[in-house]
């Protein structure tokens, strides 16, 4: 597994900045699923670190199009991080 010498390893612990709850609004596209919500009453400033998104990193064109857990990166989605099978 590749770890950069500049990487900062974090111990696993639940974040106090967020909570998970079931989405109950029938008009929401993820109705019936679980979502990640901000737990801080004042919200979070733009660019704030919330938690690490862990998954299998692939080139964007090779991502699993059927996965619900893909986050794309880059102006043209050059990279994808998929937490479906790892993360």
N, C-alpha and C positions, 0 to 999 in steps of 0.2 A: 504494500500500500504506500502510495506516495505522500509524504508529508514534507512540506517546505521547511527549511531551517528557520524561516521567518514566521512560520505558523504558530499561533497561540492555541494550545490545547485547552479546552474547557471541560471541567467535570460535568457529567450529566446531572442535571437537576431541573425540576419543573420551574418554569419562568413565573415570576409573580406579576409580570406585565400583561399576561394573557390568561384567558380561560377558554374552555371548549364547551359548547352547548349545542343542542339539537336545534336546527332551523325549523321553526314552526309556521312561518308565513307561507301560505300556499301559493303566493304569487312570486316567491323567490325561486330562481332557477335551481338552487340546491335544496329545495324543500325536502324534508325528511332526512337529510344528511347532517353531519356535524360541521360546525364552523369554528374558526379561531377568532376570538373577540378581545379587544383591549380591556384590561381590568383596571386601568388607571383612570380615576375620575377626571383628571385634567387632560387626558388623551396623551398622545405621543407626538413629539416634534417631528417634522419631515426628516427622513434619513436616520432615525433612531434605530439602534440595533434592538430587535425583539427577541429572536432566537435563531439558531442555525437551521437552515433547511438542508437536510441530509438526504442524499439519494445517489443514484447511478448517473454520472455525467457522460453525455454522448454528444456527438455533433448533432445539430438541430435536425438535419435531414434524416438522421437515423433514429430519431426518438420514436417511442411507442405511441402511435396516434390513438390507441384505444385506452391509454392510461388516464385516469382522472387526477393524477398526482404529479403532473409535469409543470415545471416552472421554466420558462424560456429566458435566455439572456442574450444580450447583444442587440444592436439596431435591427438586424434582420434575423433574429432568433438563431444565431450561429451555434449556440450551445444550449443544451437542455439538461435539467437535473430532475430525475424521475424517482420519486419516493415510493413507487408502487411495490417494487420487489426488494428494495434496499432503503432503509431509512426509518 
